Amino acid sequence: MVEIAYGGPPEHRIAAGQKISVTLSVRNERRVQGRYSVKFRPEFRVSREMPEWVVSAIGPMGEVEATWNAIMTDPVEAKMTLNPGEWSEMEITVTSPRGAALNDVMVLHVEVASQSDPGDRASVSLTFRVRQSILAVKTVIGRELEVAMAMAKRALYTDKGKNVSAIVVPLGLTGYVFVETANPDDVYVLMRGIKWAKNVVPGETSIDELKPLLVAKPVGEVVKVGQIVEIVEGPFKGERAKVVHVDEAKKELTVELIGAFVAIPIKVKFRSIRPLEES
C-alpha cells in the first residue's frame, strides 16, 4: 500500500503575491517497486474568479507546475516510480495571486494511486488562506501623520482601500508609516504622488516587531526636556516647538515655538503634541 505523511499545520496563512513551500513524504509499503500516479487538484473559495494561483511540485515524479483560478481547475497528473519501503519527499510551492483578497482560500488535494491496483491510494489536502501583511512606508521625518492621513483618505474613497485594515503612525518612531493590508500592491498605489512619502521598505514587518511601539506609554516617558515636537491641535497647530518643561501631574508641557521672534513659553496638553526628534 502507498502512504502519504504530512506533519505541517492544517492551514497555511499566505500574503497576496507571496509564496510558501510545504513538504510531503510518500512511501511504497509493498515489497516490490511500483508505478504510481500523483494528481494535484485545486478547490477554491475566493471573492473573485480570475486571480491565478501557481503551484509547483518537485519530487519522484520530476517537476510539475500548474496555474489555476476559480474557473480553470483541471487537475494535473504525473507518473512516478517508488521503491519498496523507502520514503520519498515531495516539495510543493504555492504562490498566491497579487490580486488576492483577504481570506481567499485554495485547498490543494494531492492523491497518490497505484497504476496496477485501483484500491491502493492515499491522499492529503492542504489549505492556503490569504492573510494580512504589514508594510512600512518610509517618509520625510516629521511628516508621518500627513502621509498617513493622505493614504487613509485614498483608502476610504477608492477601491484600493478595500483590503486595507489599518494605517498606523507609532508614537516615538519617526520616518515610518505602517500599513496592514491583504494586498501589498495596494500600498504602492495609496502612496503614489504623496509629497512626503519616499518608498515602501522591502519585505514585511511582523506584528511582534510593532508591539513595543503600540504599547501606550506615559508621554513623560516619551517626551523629554529639549525634545522637538509638533503641535497637532489648537491655535498653533502645525508649528514645531521645543519642550522646556514636562508636568506629569497636569498632563501638559511647556514649549517654546521654534522660529518665533520672541521665545514665549506656551502650555499645551499631552494630547496636543507629537514627538519628532531630540535636540
N, C-alpha and C positions, 0 to 999 in steps of 0.2 A: 504494500500500500504506500501511497505518497503522503507526505506530511508537510505542512507549512507552519513555521514558527515565527511569531512576531511578538516582540517584547515591549513595543512602544505604547504611547498613550492612546486612548480610544479616539481622541480628536486632536488634530493639529491646528494651531492658530497661525495664519499666514497673512502678511500685509499685502495689499494690492501691488502687483508688479514685482513681488519678491518670489524667491524660490526656497524650497525646503526638501531635504532628502531623508528617506527612511530606508531601512534595510529589512528584507525578509530572508529567511533561510528555508530551503526546500530539501527534502531527503526522500530518496527511494528506499523504502524499507524492505523491498524484495531482495532476494539473494542473487538476482541476475540484473544485468544492465537493462534499462528500459527507456523507451522513447515516449516523450510526453509533449503535450501542447500546453502553452500558457496563454491565457486570454485576459486582456485588460478591457474592462467595460466601465464607462462613467455613468453616474447618475447625478442630476443637478437639481438644486433648489436655489434659484437665483432670481434677482429682481428684473434683470434684462436678459434677453436670449442671446445676444450677439457676442459679448466679450469672450475671447478664446483662452482656454486653459491649455497649457502644454505639459505633456507627461513624457518623460524619457525613462528607460529602464536598461540596465546592463547586467548581464549575468550569464548563466549557462546557455541561454538562448541567443546570446550575442547582444546586439544593440537594437532597441526598439524605440520609436518615437511616435507620438500621436498628438494631434491638435484637435480639441473638441470644444464645442459650445452647447448650449441647451437645445439647439436644433440638430447639430451633427453629432450623433452619439454612437456611430457604428463601432463595434468592438474591434480591437486589434489583436491578432493572434500570431504566435511564433512557436517554433518547434525546438526541442532540446533533448539531449541525452543525459540521463542521470545514472551514475554508477551506484552499485548496491551499497547501502549503509552509509553513504557519505553525505554530509551537509554541504550544500552549495548556496552561496549568498547571491541575492538579487537586490541591487540598489535602484531605488525608484526616486526620481526627482520630479517634483511638481512645481510649476511656475504659474502663479495666479495672474489673471489679466490686469493690466494697468487701469482698465476701466471698471474693475470690480467694485461692488458696493458692500458696505458693512453687513456682515452675517450672510453673505453669499456662501453657498456650500457646494462642494463637489465631493461625492463619495466614489472612490475608486474600488471597484470589485476586481480582485485578482483570483483567477481559478487555474489550477494545475490539474490536468487529467491525463490518464494513461491512454495511449493510442490503441492498445491491444485489449484493454479491459474498461468498458464504459463506466463500471461501478467504482473504479479506482480513481478517485478525485478528491481534491481538498481546495478550500477557498478561504479568503480573508477579505474584509472590507476596511478601507482606510478613509477616514473623514478629514476633509480640509475645509476650515471655515475662515473667512476673511475677517481680520481683526483691525482695530485701530493702530496707527503708528504715530509717534511723536517726532516732529521735525523741528530743528532750530533754525530760525531766520536771523542772520547777522544784520545788525542795524547800526546806524550812527549813534554813538553814546549820547544819552540824554534824549533820544527821540524814540525810545521803545514804545511809549504809550501812543504816540501819534501813528506809528506803523501798525500797532495792534488795532487801533480804532479804525484805521482805513481798511485793513484786511477784514475786520469784523463787519464793516458796512457792506463790503462786496459780498461777503459770505451770506449776509441776510437778504440781499436783493438780487443775487444771481444764482443760477443752478449749480455753480461751483461750491456753494456752501452747504449743499445737502449732506455731504459726507463729513463736514467739519463739526466736531462736538465741543471743542474748546480752543480758545486763544488765550495764552497766559503770559503775563509780564511779571516774573518773580521779583519780589522786593529784595534788594541787596545784590542783584546780578545785573550789571549794565551791559548793553550792547547786544541783547538777545531777546527775541520773542519766540515762544514755543506754540506750535500748532498741533492739535490732535485731530487726525483725520483718517478715514478708511482709504483714501486715495491720495498718495503723496504728490501726484502730478497737480492736484488742485492748489497746493501751496505755491507753486511757481506762478500759477495764474493769478492767485489772490495778491501776490506781492508785486506783480509786474507794473512798472511805471510809478510805484510809490517812491517819492523822492529820497527818503532816508533808509529805505530797505536795500541792503547790499547784495546778499546772496543767501542761498539755502546751504547750511552746513551738511556735507556728505554724511550719509548714514543716519541711523535712528538714535533717538535719545530714549532711555528707559525711564519708566516711572520711578524706579528706585533712585536714579540719579537726580530726579527732580524733587523727591520727597523732602530732603533737608531744606530746600528753598521754599517749599509750600507750607511748612510749619510756621504758624504765627508766632512772632517774637515781639516782645515789648519794643516800641520804637526806640526807647532809650538804649537798647542793646544794639540797635542797628545804626542809629544816627549819633554821631559824636560831635563835640565842640570842634569847630574848624572845618567840618564837612560841608560840601556844596550840595544844595538841594534845589528842587524846582517846586514852586508854589503851584498847586493844581486847582485851587478854588479860591474865591474871594476877589477883591479888587485888584490884587497883584498877581492874578492867575497868569502863568506862563513866564513869570520872572524867575531868574536864578538868584539864590541868596546863600549867604554863609551863616552857619549856625554859631551863635555866640553863647547860648545857654540852653540847657535841657531841664525842664521841670516835669519830672515823672508824676508828681502828685497831682498837678493840674492838667496833665496830658497836653502840654503845649511847649513850644520852642520860642526862643527869641532869636531872630535872624536879622541880618543886615543885607539889603539889596545890593547885588554886585553891579557896579557901574553907576550907582546913584551919586548925584553931585555932593550930597551930604549923607554920611553914614548914620541914618536914623534907625534905632532898634525897633523892630516890629514883632509883635507876638502873634503866633499862628498855632492852630491846633495840630496835633499829630496827623490827623486825617487829611490835612490840607497840604501836605508836602510829599515829595517823592525823592528819596536819596539818589544822588547822581555819582558823586566821587568824593574822595578825601582830598583836602587841600594839601 
